[in-house]
């Protein structure tokens, strides 16, 4: 099984750690270098144009109008914004062990009723007094995929909103942000963008959120909103924009274009085939990974301690909660999987 990326990437090792950080394609590196060279020479490019092109690309991947997508830099800022919007005493239902940037802002509101249950029980645990259900589409620690259709149906039945963190899924798992109230995702993992970029999707009515972090870029006319209070917030989700890390966006524009060129369906089929090959090989070695059907992330209990050894052998994976976590993406091949299995079998 060959790479889907052709010559777009140039890894110098066996890189199986996209769940931590995606590789940057060479076109993204070139775009960023050109932007920095222009700035150094006093001829800066229009990187705000890159912000808008990146926003539009993510909107297409998410299946929503571009007017519903905000651009920021941190998941926790947007989950904090949602937490701040909830009334005193509102119940928030979360999944056990979910990523801190998603769940911690709700715990910081001491007047909310935060309830945490097993991921597999989220849909069953929604109650009439639940205001919000929040979970990752794919778990960072072990790759388990949430049953989003069931969670959405239960939330609708009880009048609750849904928040999905797609940080570990956007780029390999088809994203249907229109089916949820809020979706948030970092772009430096499976979308292989530079760090410093987060996309946030809100409903058409803006989800009842207050733009508590609004600065000049959140104005309907940003260049007329530089001084004093912003007189007119953007009429779209752009009112929730955070002043952008501009040099990241030329790279993001190039990376997101590559995702669209290859196609998420093709990427998913490729990634899952590699993950399946790894699971089969693990069984032959007598190892049982955390059950995570349909996931590009495979987590193996008891093997996390071997991460430094694998890194020394030129194989990059992660140690998460004592588990060895391998993650497979479009630039990986069957040979990458087999090399990991060979080193794991050496002891």
ABEGO torsion letter per residue (X at the ends): XBBAAEAABBBABBBAAAAABBBBBAAAAAAAAAAAAAAAAGBBBBAAAAAAAAAAAAAAAAGBBAAABBBBABAAAAAAAAAAABBBGBBBBBBBGBBAAAAAAAAABAABBBBBBBAAAAAAABBAABABBBBBABBAAAGBBBBAAAAAAAAAAAGBBBBBBAAAABGABBBBAAABABBBBBAABAAGBBBGBBBBBBBAAGGGBBBAABBAAABABAAAAABEBBABBBABAAAABBBBBAAAAAAAAAAAAAAAAAEAAAAAAAAAAAAAAAAAAAAAAGBBBBBBBGBABBBBBGAAAAAAAAAAAGBBBBBBGGBBBBBBBAABBAAAAAAAAAAAAAX
